[in-house]
Amino acid sequence: MIIYHRGAAFQPSATRVGNAFVATAKILEEDGHATSLGNLGAFASKDGALGFAVRCATAFIDGDELPLPPFQLTRQ
């Protein structure tokens, strides 16, 4: 889904990884390019991950600091 905030378009998403959902977001530009905010954090539910992706994307568009996720992903 594409969402608009203050005239900017972004696409939040949640991807299942094991028992968790990883939040990501892309900021879409008028020229067709996209800026990925990367993996934003892990969540127990898809709705939680999508909500966090929306909060991060709107903060990025507004020029605010990104919120901290409840958990950090680590590689083993």
HTML snippet that shows the backbone in 3Dmol.js (N, CA, C, O; Angstrom):
<script src="https://3Dmol.org/build/3Dmol-min.js"></script>
<div id="view" style="width:600px;height:400px;position:relative"></div>
<script>
const pdb = `
ATOM      1  N   MET A   1       0.839  -1.165   0.000  1.00  0.00           N
ATOM      2  CA  MET A   1       0.000   0.000   0.000  1.00  0.00           C
ATOM      3  C   MET A   1       0.891   1.237   0.000  1.00  0.00           C
ATOM      4  O   MET A   1       1.947   1.253   0.631  1.00  0.00           O
ATOM      5  N   ILE A   2       0.462   2.249  -0.699  1.00  0.00           N
ATOM      6  CA  ILE A   2       1.191   3.516  -0.739  1.00  0.00           C
ATOM      7  C   ILE A   2       0.406   4.538   0.081  1.00  0.00           C
ATOM      8  O   ILE A   2      -0.807   4.681  -0.070  1.00  0.00           O
ATOM      9  N   ILE A   3       1.123   5.238   0.947  1.00  0.00           N
ATOM     10  CA  ILE A   3       0.526   6.233   1.831  1.00  0.00           C
ATOM     11  C   ILE A   3       1.180   7.572   1.529  1.00  0.00           C
ATOM     12  O   ILE A   3       2.365   7.637   1.202  1.00  0.00           O
ATOM     13  N   TYR A   4       0.395   8.644   1.642  1.00  0.00           N
ATOM     14  CA  TYR A   4       0.908   9.997   1.419  1.00  0.00           C
ATOM     15  C   TYR A   4       0.925  10.764   2.739  1.00  0.00           C
ATOM     16  O   TYR A   4      -0.027  10.719   3.517  1.00  0.00           O
ATOM     17  N   HIS A   5       2.032  11.467   2.968  1.00  0.00           N
ATOM     18  CA  HIS A   5       2.190  12.295   4.162  1.00  0.00           C
ATOM     19  C   HIS A   5       2.866  13.591   3.743  1.00  0.00           C
ATOM     20  O   HIS A   5       3.991  13.577   3.245  1.00  0.00           O
ATOM     21  N   ARG A   6       2.180  14.708   3.943  1.00  0.00           N
ATOM     22  CA  ARG A   6       2.697  16.031   3.574  1.00  0.00           C
ATOM     23  C   ARG A   6       3.173  16.093   2.121  1.00  0.00           C
ATOM     24  O   ARG A   6       4.167  16.746   1.806  1.00  0.00           O
ATOM     25  N   GLY A   7       2.447  15.404   1.251  1.00  0.00           N
ATOM     26  CA  GLY A   7       2.767  15.419  -0.171  1.00  0.00           C
ATOM     27  C   GLY A   7       3.797  14.396  -0.604  1.00  0.00           C
ATOM     28  O   GLY A   7       4.057  14.260  -1.799  1.00  0.00           O
ATOM     29  N   ALA A   8       4.390  13.673   0.333  1.00  0.00           N
ATOM     30  CA  ALA A   8       5.383  12.643   0.004  1.00  0.00           C
ATOM     31  C   ALA A   8       4.730  11.260   0.074  1.00  0.00           C
ATOM     32  O   ALA A   8       3.896  11.000   0.941  1.00  0.00           O
ATOM     33  N   ALA A   9       5.115  10.394  -0.837  1.00  0.00           N
ATOM     34  CA  ALA A   9       4.585   9.026  -0.868  1.00  0.00           C
ATOM     35  C   ALA A   9       5.574   8.076  -0.211  1.00  0.00           C
ATOM     36  O   ALA A   9       6.787   8.211  -0.373  1.00  0.00           O
ATOM     37  N   PHE A  10       5.037   7.111   0.535  1.00  0.00           N
ATOM     38  CA  PHE A  10       5.891   6.073   1.103  1.00  0.00           C
ATOM     39  C   PHE A  10       5.146   4.757   1.127  1.00  0.00           C
ATOM     40  O   PHE A  10       3.918   4.714   1.049  1.00  0.00           O
ATOM     41  N   GLN A  11       5.919   3.672   1.237  1.00  0.00           N
ATOM     42  CA  GLN A  11       5.357   2.327   1.231  1.00  0.00           C
ATOM     43  C   GLN A  11       5.885   1.546   2.432  1.00  0.00           C
ATOM     44  O   GLN A  11       7.032   1.099   2.422  1.00  0.00           O
ATOM     45  N   PRO A  12       5.054   1.376   3.474  1.00  0.00           N
ATOM     46  CA  PRO A  12       5.472   0.564   4.615  1.00  0.00           C
ATOM     47  C   PRO A  12       5.255  -0.920   4.298  1.00  0.00           C
ATOM     48  O   PRO A  12       4.395  -1.265   3.488  1.00  0.00           O
ATOM     49  N   SER A  13       6.031  -1.783   4.931  1.00  0.00           N
ATOM     50  CA  SER A  13       5.810  -3.218   4.748  1.00  0.00           C
ATOM     51  C   SER A  13       6.289  -3.978   5.974  1.00  0.00           C
ATOM     52  O   SER A  13       7.082  -3.492   6.780  1.00  0.00           O
ATOM     53  N   ALA A  14       5.770  -5.194   6.074  1.00  0.00           N
ATOM     54  CA  ALA A  14       6.156  -6.102   7.153  1.00  0.00           C
ATOM     55  C   ALA A  14       6.428  -7.465   6.527  1.00  0.00           C
ATOM     56  O   ALA A  14       5.587  -8.003   5.806  1.00  0.00           O
ATOM     57  N   THR A  15       7.590  -8.012   6.801  1.00  0.00           N
ATOM     58  CA  THR A  15       7.997  -9.298   6.249  1.00  0.00           C
ATOM     59  C   THR A  15       8.177 -10.298   7.384  1.00  0.00           C
ATOM     60  O   THR A  15       8.816  -9.996   8.392  1.00  0.00           O
ATOM     61  N   ARG A  16       7.619 -11.471   7.218  1.00  0.00           N
ATOM     62  CA  ARG A  16       7.762 -12.509   8.244  1.00  0.00           C
ATOM     63  C   ARG A  16       9.169 -13.109   8.190  1.00  0.00           C
ATOM     64  O   ARG A  16       9.648 -13.513   7.130  1.00  0.00           O
ATOM     65  N   VAL A  17       9.819 -13.156   9.356  1.00  0.00           N
ATOM     66  CA  VAL A  17      11.139 -13.774   9.495  1.00  0.00           C
ATOM     67  C   VAL A  17      11.062 -14.662  10.724  1.00  0.00           C
ATOM     68  O   VAL A  17      11.093 -14.173  11.853  1.00  0.00           O
ATOM     69  N   GLY A  18      10.961 -15.966  10.505  1.00  0.00           N
ATOM     70  CA  GLY A  18      10.783 -16.883  11.631  1.00  0.00           C
ATOM     71  C   GLY A  18       9.455 -16.610  12.319  1.00  0.00           C
ATOM     72  O   GLY A  18       8.401 -16.635  11.683  1.00  0.00           O
ATOM     73  N   ASN A  19       9.509 -16.351  13.620  1.00  0.00           N
ATOM     74  CA  ASN A  19       8.304 -16.083  14.392  1.00  0.00           C
ATOM     75  C   ASN A  19       8.024 -14.591  14.541  1.00  0.00           C
ATOM     76  O   ASN A  19       7.127 -14.210  15.292  1.00  0.00           O
ATOM     77  N   ALA A  20       8.760 -13.754  13.853  1.00  0.00           N
ATOM     78  CA  ALA A  20       8.615 -12.306  13.997  1.00  0.00           C
ATOM     79  C   ALA A  20       8.288 -11.664  12.648  1.00  0.00           C
ATOM     80  O   ALA A  20       8.355 -12.307  11.600  1.00  0.00           O
ATOM     81  N   PHE A  21       7.935 -10.385  12.703  1.00  0.00           N
ATOM     82  CA  PHE A  21       7.707  -9.583  11.509  1.00  0.00           C
ATOM     83  C   PHE A  21       8.685  -8.420  11.527  1.00  0.00           C
ATOM     84  O   PHE A  21       8.809  -7.724  12.535  1.00  0.00           O
ATOM     85  N   VAL A  22       9.382  -8.208  10.415  1.00  0.00           N
ATOM     86  CA  VAL A  22      10.366  -7.130  10.316  1.00  0.00           C
ATOM     87  C   VAL A  22       9.733  -5.963   9.561  1.00  0.00           C
ATOM     88  O   VAL A  22       9.196  -6.130   8.466  1.00  0.00           O
ATOM     89  N   ALA A  23       9.808  -4.786  10.164  1.00  0.00           N
ATOM     90  CA  ALA A  23       9.255  -3.569   9.568  1.00  0.00           C
ATOM     91  C   ALA A  23      10.275  -2.935   8.632  1.00  0.00           C
ATOM     92  O   ALA A  23      11.459  -2.848   8.958  1.00  0.00           O
ATOM     93  N   THR A  24       9.809  -2.494   7.467  1.00  0.00           N
ATOM     94  CA  THR A  24      10.623  -1.740   6.526  1.00  0.00           C
ATOM     95  C   THR A  24       9.749  -0.647   5.910  1.00  0.00           C
ATOM     96  O   THR A  24       8.523  -0.702   5.997  1.00  0.00           O
ATOM     97  N   ALA A  25      10.382   0.336   5.294  1.00  0.00           N
ATOM     98  CA  ALA A  25       9.636   1.389   4.602  1.00  0.00           C
ATOM     99  C   ALA A  25      10.492   1.958   3.492  1.00  0.00           C
ATOM    100  O   ALA A  25      11.715   2.037   3.607  1.00  0.00           O
ATOM    101  N   LYS A  26       9.832   2.355   2.412  1.00  0.00           N
ATOM    102  CA  LYS A  26      10.496   3.016   1.286  1.00  0.00           C
ATOM    103  C   LYS A  26       9.834   4.369   1.075  1.00  0.00           C
ATOM    104  O   LYS A  26       8.608   4.480   1.065  1.00  0.00           O
ATOM    105  N   ILE A  27      10.657   5.389   0.908  1.00  0.00           N
ATOM    106  CA  ILE A  27      10.172   6.711   0.557  1.00  0.00           C
ATOM    107  C   ILE A  27      10.221   6.794  -0.970  1.00  0.00           C
ATOM    108  O   ILE A  27      11.285   6.622  -1.563  1.00  0.00           O
ATOM    109  N   LEU A  28       9.088   7.054  -1.604  1.00  0.00           N
ATOM    110  CA  LEU A  28       8.992   7.061  -3.063  1.00  0.00           C
ATOM    111  C   LEU A  28       9.115   8.490  -3.584  1.00  0.00           C
ATOM    112  O   LEU A  28       8.440   9.396  -3.096  1.00  0.00           O
ATOM    113  N   GLU A  29       9.974   8.685  -4.571  1.00  0.00           N
ATOM    114  CA  GLU A  29      10.197  10.013  -5.130  1.00  0.00           C
ATOM    115  C   GLU A  29       9.486  10.145  -6.469  1.00  0.00           C
ATOM    116  O   GLU A  29       9.205   9.147  -7.133  1.00  0.00           O
ATOM    117  N   GLU A  30       9.202  11.359  -6.856  1.00  0.00           N
ATOM    118  CA  GLU A  30       8.464  11.613  -8.091  1.00  0.00           C
ATOM    119  C   GLU A  30       9.162  11.090  -9.329  1.00  0.00           C
ATOM    120  O   GLU A  30       8.499  10.736 -10.305  1.00  0.00           O
ATOM    121  N   ASP A  31      10.493  11.034  -9.313  1.00  0.00           N
ATOM    122  CA  ASP A  31      11.236  10.571 -10.488  1.00  0.00           C
ATOM    123  C   ASP A  31      11.330   9.048 -10.579  1.00  0.00           C
ATOM    124  O   ASP A  31      12.005   8.524 -11.465  1.00  0.00           O
ATOM    125  N   GLY A  32      10.663   8.335  -9.676  1.00  0.00           N
ATOM    126  CA  GLY A  32      10.654   6.878  -9.709  1.00  0.00           C
ATOM    127  C   GLY A  32      11.662   6.219  -8.792  1.00  0.00           C
ATOM    128  O   GLY A  32      11.605   5.007  -8.581  1.00  0.00           O
ATOM    129  N   HIS A  33      12.585   6.994  -8.243  1.00  0.00           N
ATOM    130  CA  HIS A  33      13.558   6.437  -7.304  1.00  0.00           C
ATOM    131  C   HIS A  33      12.905   6.211  -5.943  1.00  0.00           C
ATOM    132  O   HIS A  33      11.906   6.848  -5.609  1.00  0.00           O
ATOM    133  N   ALA A  34      13.473   5.307  -5.172  1.00  0.00           N
ATOM    134  CA  ALA A  34      12.970   5.025  -3.828  1.00  0.00           C
ATOM    135  C   ALA A  34      14.139   5.010  -2.852  1.00  0.00           C
ATOM    136  O   ALA A  34      15.226   4.534  -3.179  1.00  0.00           O
ATOM    137  N   THR A  35      13.908   5.536  -1.654  1.00  0.00           N
ATOM    138  CA  THR A  35      14.891   5.498  -0.585  1.00  0.00           C
ATOM    139  C   THR A  35      14.397   4.518   0.465  1.00  0.00           C
ATOM    140  O   THR A  35      13.337   4.722   1.057  1.00  0.00           O
ATOM    141  N   SER A  36      15.157   3.457   0.701  1.00  0.00           N
ATOM    142  CA  SER A  36      14.777   2.466   1.700  1.00  0.00           C
ATOM    143  C   SER A  36      15.297   2.889   3.069  1.00  0.00           C
ATOM    144  O   SER A  36      16.444   3.316   3.203  1.00  0.00           O
ATOM    145  N   LEU A  37      14.454   2.768   4.071  1.00  0.00           N
ATOM    146  CA  LEU A  37      14.887   3.043   5.438  1.00  0.00           C
ATOM    147  C   LEU A  37      15.502   1.803   6.084  1.00  0.00           C
ATOM    148  O   LEU A  37      15.924   1.854   7.239  1.00  0.00           O
ATOM    149  N   GLY A  38      15.555   0.698   5.355  1.00  0.00           N
ATOM    150  CA  GLY A  38      16.172  -0.531   5.853  1.00  0.00           C
ATOM    151  C   GLY A  38      15.272  -1.269   6.824  1.00  0.00           C
ATOM    152  O   GLY A  38      14.086  -0.965   6.948  1.00  0.00           O
ATOM    153  N   ASN A  39      15.854  -2.247   7.515  1.00  0.00           N
ATOM    154  CA  ASN A  39      15.116  -2.998   8.524  1.00  0.00           C
ATOM    155  C   ASN A  39      14.976  -2.125   9.766  1.00  0.00           C
ATOM    156  O   ASN A  39      15.973  -1.710  10.357  1.00  0.00           O
ATOM    157  N   LEU A  40      13.744  -1.851  10.155  1.00  0.00           N
ATOM    158  CA  LEU A  40      13.475  -0.903  11.237  1.00  0.00           C
ATOM    159  C   LEU A  40      13.308  -1.564  12.595  1.00  0.00           C
ATOM    160  O   LEU A  40      13.436  -0.892  13.618  1.00  0.00           O
ATOM    161  N   GLY A  41      13.028  -2.855  12.635  1.00  0.00           N
ATOM    162  CA  GLY A  41      12.872  -3.555  13.905  1.00  0.00           C
ATOM    163  C   GLY A  41      12.018  -4.795  13.735  1.00  0.00           C
ATOM    164  O   GLY A  41      11.382  -4.988  12.698  1.00  0.00           O
ATOM    165  N   ALA A  42      12.009  -5.638  14.764  1.00  0.00           N
ATOM    166  CA  ALA A  42      11.244  -6.886  14.762  1.00  0.00           C
ATOM    167  C   ALA A  42      10.050  -6.752  15.700  1.00  0.00           C
ATOM    168  O   ALA A  42      10.140  -6.130  16.758  1.00  0.00           O
ATOM    169  N   PHE A  43       8.925  -7.351  15.291  1.00  0.00           N
ATOM    170  CA  PHE A  43       7.682  -7.243  16.036  1.00  0.00           C
ATOM    171  C   PHE A  43       6.977  -8.588  16.091  1.00  0.00           C
ATOM    172  O   PHE A  43       7.186  -9.449  15.237  1.00  0.00           O
ATOM    173  N   ALA A  44       6.149  -8.755  17.096  1.00  0.00           N
ATOM    174  CA  ALA A  44       5.414 -10.002  17.268  1.00  0.00           C
ATOM    175  C   ALA A  44       4.237 -10.110  16.306  1.00  0.00           C
ATOM    176  O   ALA A  44       3.785 -11.216  16.011  1.00  0.00           O
ATOM    177  N   SER A  45       3.734  -8.978  15.810  1.00  0.00           N
ATOM    178  CA  SER A  45       2.581  -9.007  14.913  1.00  0.00           C
ATOM    179  C   SER A  45       2.840  -8.186  13.655  1.00  0.00           C
ATOM    180  O   SER A  45       3.661  -7.268  13.646  1.00  0.00           O
ATOM    181  N   LYS A  46       2.131  -8.536  12.611  1.00  0.00           N
ATOM    182  CA  LYS A  46       2.242  -7.800  11.348  1.00  0.00           C
ATOM    183  C   LYS A  46       1.727  -6.378  11.525  1.00  0.00           C
ATOM    184  O   LYS A  46       2.319  -5.436  10.999  1.00  0.00           O
ATOM    185  N   ASP A  47       0.632  -6.214  12.259  1.00  0.00           N
ATOM    186  CA  ASP A  47       0.071  -4.882  12.484  1.00  0.00           C
ATOM    187  C   ASP A  47       1.048  -3.988  13.245  1.00  0.00           C
ATOM    188  O   ASP A  47       1.181  -2.806  12.930  1.00  0.00           O
ATOM    189  N   GLY A  48       1.728  -4.542  14.237  1.00  0.00           N
ATOM    190  CA  GLY A  48       2.720  -3.778  14.993  1.00  0.00           C
ATOM    191  C   GLY A  48       3.866  -3.332  14.110  1.00  0.00           C
ATOM    192  O   GLY A  48       4.330  -2.197  14.219  1.00  0.00           O
ATOM    193  N   ALA A  49       4.330  -4.219  13.232  1.00  0.00           N
ATOM    194  CA  ALA A  49       5.426  -3.891  12.323  1.00  0.00           C
ATOM    195  C   ALA A  49       5.003  -2.815  11.328  1.00  0.00           C
ATOM    196  O   ALA A  49       5.761  -1.878  11.075  1.00  0.00           O
ATOM    197  N   LEU A  50       3.810  -2.936  10.765  1.00  0.00           N
ATOM    198  CA  LEU A  50       3.336  -1.939   9.808  1.00  0.00           C
ATOM    199  C   LEU A  50       3.145  -0.578  10.474  1.00  0.00           C
ATOM    200  O   LEU A  50       3.505   0.451   9.902  1.00  0.00           O
ATOM    201  N   GLY A  51       2.582  -0.571  11.675  1.00  0.00           N
ATOM    202  CA  GLY A  51       2.398   0.684  12.390  1.00  0.00           C
ATOM    203  C   GLY A  51       3.718   1.380  12.663  1.00  0.00           C
ATOM    204  O   GLY A  51       3.820   2.601  12.540  1.00  0.00           O
ATOM    205  N   PHE A  52       4.727   0.609  13.032  1.00  0.00           N
ATOM    206  CA  PHE A  52       6.045   1.181  13.301  1.00  0.00           C
ATOM    207  C   PHE A  52       6.682   1.702  12.014  1.00  0.00           C
ATOM    208  O   PHE A  52       7.329   2.749  12.022  1.00  0.00           O
ATOM    209  N   ALA A  53       6.502   0.976  10.909  1.00  0.00           N
ATOM    210  CA  ALA A  53       7.038   1.423   9.623  1.00  0.00           C
ATOM    211  C   ALA A  53       6.415   2.763   9.225  1.00  0.00           C
ATOM    212  O   ALA A  53       7.104   3.634   8.696  1.00  0.00           O
ATOM    213  N   VAL A  54       5.125   2.927   9.476  1.00  0.00           N
ATOM    214  CA  VAL A  54       4.446   4.195   9.181  1.00  0.00           C
ATOM    215  C   VAL A  54       5.016   5.308  10.051  1.00  0.00           C
ATOM    216  O   VAL A  54       5.294   6.398   9.550  1.00  0.00           O
ATOM    217  N   ARG A  55       5.195   5.053  11.345  1.00  0.00           N
ATOM    218  CA  ARG A  55       5.755   6.067  12.247  1.00  0.00           C
ATOM    219  C   ARG A  55       7.155   6.479  11.813  1.00  0.00           C
ATOM    220  O   ARG A  55       7.490   7.663  11.848  1.00  0.00           O
ATOM    221  N   CYS A  56       7.975   5.515  11.406  1.00  0.00           N
ATOM    222  CA  CYS A  56       9.342   5.833  10.968  1.00  0.00           C
ATOM    223  C   CYS A  56       9.337   6.636   9.669  1.00  0.00           C
ATOM    224  O   CYS A  56      10.087   7.603   9.537  1.00  0.00           O
ATOM    225  N   ALA A  57       8.504   6.245   8.718  1.00  0.00           N
ATOM    226  CA  ALA A  57       8.460   6.948   7.443  1.00  0.00           C
ATOM    227  C   ALA A  57       7.984   8.385   7.629  1.00  0.00           C
ATOM    228  O   ALA A  57       8.551   9.302   7.034  1.00  0.00           O
ATOM    229  N   THR A  58       6.961   8.593   8.438  1.00  0.00           N
ATOM    230  CA  THR A  58       6.471   9.963   8.647  1.00  0.00           C
ATOM    231  C   THR A  58       7.511  10.800   9.393  1.00  0.00           C
ATOM    232  O   THR A  58       7.660  11.989   9.111  1.00  0.00           O
ATOM    233  N   ALA A  59       8.223  10.200  10.330  1.00  0.00           N
ATOM    234  CA  ALA A  59       9.293  10.925  11.024  1.00  0.00           C
ATOM    235  C   ALA A  59      10.394  11.312  10.039  1.00  0.00           C
ATOM    236  O   ALA A  59      10.897  12.434  10.091  1.00  0.00           O
ATOM    237  N   PHE A  60      10.772  10.406   9.146  1.00  0.00           N
ATOM    238  CA  PHE A  60      11.800  10.681   8.145  1.00  0.00           C
ATOM    239  C   PHE A  60      11.365  11.834   7.240  1.00  0.00           C
ATOM    240  O   PHE A  60      12.150  12.742   6.968  1.00  0.00           O
ATOM    241  N   ILE A  61      10.134  11.798   6.781  1.00  0.00           N
ATOM    242  CA  ILE A  61       9.612  12.845   5.895  1.00  0.00           C
ATOM    243  C   ILE A  61       9.590  14.193   6.619  1.00  0.00           C
ATOM    244  O   ILE A  61       9.892  15.226   6.020  1.00  0.00           O
ATOM    245  N   ASP A  62       9.235  14.184   7.903  1.00  0.00           N
ATOM    246  CA  ASP A  62       9.166  15.417   8.693  1.00  0.00           C
ATOM    247  C   ASP A  62      10.537  15.927   9.125  1.00  0.00           C
ATOM    248  O   ASP A  62      10.650  17.035   9.649  1.00  0.00           O
ATOM    249  N   GLY A  63      11.583  15.121   8.908  1.00  0.00           N
ATOM    250  CA  GLY A  63      12.921  15.518   9.316  1.00  0.00           C
ATOM    251  C   GLY A  63      13.191  15.279  10.791  1.00  0.00           C
ATOM    252  O   GLY A  63      14.134  15.840  11.349  1.00  0.00           O
ATOM    253  N   ASP A  64      12.366  14.446  11.432  1.00  0.00           N
ATOM    254  CA  ASP A  64      12.542  14.110  12.847  1.00  0.00           C
ATOM    255  C   ASP A  64      13.415  12.870  12.988  1.00  0.00           C
ATOM    256  O   ASP A  64      13.654  12.148  12.019  1.00  0.00           O
ATOM    257  N   GLU A  65      13.887  12.633  14.207  1.00  0.00           N
ATOM    258  CA  GLU A  65      14.631  11.397  14.478  1.00  0.00           C
ATOM    259  C   GLU A  65      13.678  10.216  14.385  1.00  0.00           C
ATOM    260  O   GLU A  65      12.509  10.308  14.760  1.00  0.00           O
ATOM    261  N   LEU A  66      14.203   9.100  13.875  1.00  0.00           N
ATOM    262  CA  LEU A  66      13.379   7.897  13.797  1.00  0.00           C
ATOM    263  C   LEU A  66      13.173   7.328  15.191  1.00  0.00           C
ATOM    264  O   LEU A  66      14.093   7.352  16.008  1.00  0.00           O
ATOM    265  N   PRO A  67      11.979   6.816  15.478  1.00  0.00           N
ATOM    266  CA  PRO A  67      11.751   6.197  16.782  1.00  0.00           C
ATOM    267  C   PRO A  67      12.577   4.921  16.929  1.00  0.00           C
ATOM    268  O   PRO A  67      12.926   4.280  15.938  1.00  0.00           O
ATOM    269  N   LEU A  68      12.884   4.565  18.156  1.00  0.00           N
ATOM    270  CA  LEU A  68      13.639   3.337  18.414  1.00  0.00           C
ATOM    271  C   LEU A  68      12.691   2.143  18.456  1.00  0.00           C
ATOM    272  O   LEU A  68      11.609   2.227  19.037  1.00  0.00           O
ATOM    273  N   PRO A  69      13.097   1.026  17.838  1.00  0.00           N
ATOM    274  CA  PRO A  69      12.248  -0.167  17.870  1.00  0.00           C
ATOM    275  C   PRO A  69      12.309  -0.821  19.253  1.00  0.00           C
ATOM    276  O   PRO A  69      13.251  -0.593  20.013  1.00  0.00           O
ATOM    277  N   PRO A  70      11.302  -1.630  19.570  1.00  0.00           N
ATOM    278  CA  PRO A  70      11.307  -2.299  20.875  1.00  0.00           C
ATOM    279  C   PRO A  70      12.412  -3.351  20.989  1.00  0.00           C
ATOM    280  O   PRO A  70      12.881  -3.643  22.089  1.00  0.00           O
ATOM    281  N   PHE A  71      12.830  -3.921  19.850  1.00  0.00           N
ATOM    282  CA  PHE A  71      13.873  -4.952  19.830  1.00  0.00           C
ATOM    283  C   PHE A  71      14.813  -4.674  18.674  1.00  0.00           C
ATOM    284  O   PHE A  71      14.383  -4.182  17.631  1.00  0.00           O
ATOM    285  N   GLN A  72      16.073  -4.978  18.842  1.00  0.00           N
ATOM    286  CA  GLN A  72      17.046  -4.881  17.759  1.00  0.00           C
ATOM    287  C   GLN A  72      17.285  -6.258  17.186  1.00  0.00           C
ATOM    288  O   GLN A  72      17.314  -7.242  17.924  1.00  0.00           O
ATOM    289  N   LEU A  73      17.457  -6.341  15.873  1.00  0.00           N
ATOM    290  CA  LEU A  73      17.773  -7.605  15.234  1.00  0.00           C
ATOM    291  C   LEU A  73      19.271  -7.848  15.327  1.00  0.00           C
ATOM    292  O   LEU A  73      20.071  -6.945  15.078  1.00  0.00           O
ATOM    293  N   THR A  74      19.643  -9.059  15.683  1.00  0.00           N
ATOM    294  CA  THR A  74      21.055  -9.419  15.734  1.00  0.00           C
ATOM    295  C   THR A  74      21.293 -10.625  14.851  1.00  0.00           C
ATOM    296  O   THR A  74      20.414 -11.471  14.687  1.00  0.00           O
ATOM    297  N   ARG A  75      22.466 -10.698  14.292  1.00  0.00           N
ATOM    298  CA  ARG A  75      22.838 -11.859  13.470  1.00  0.00           C
ATOM    299  C   ARG A  75      23.643 -12.815  14.313  1.00  0.00           C
ATOM    300  O   ARG A  75      24.476 -12.405  15.121  1.00  0.00           O
ATOM    301  N   GLN A  76      23.390 -14.078  14.120  1.00  0.00           N
ATOM    302  CA  GLN A  76      24.126 -15.093  14.878  1.00  0.00           C
ATOM    303  C   GLN A  76      25.007 -15.890  13.977  1.00  0.00           C
ATOM    304  O   GLN A  76      25.706 -16.793  14.438  1.00  0.00           O
TER     305      GLN A  76
END
`;
const viewer = $3Dmol.createViewer("view");
viewer.addModel(pdb, "pdb");
viewer.setStyle({}, {cartoon: {color: "spectrum"}});
viewer.zoomTo();
viewer.render();
</script>
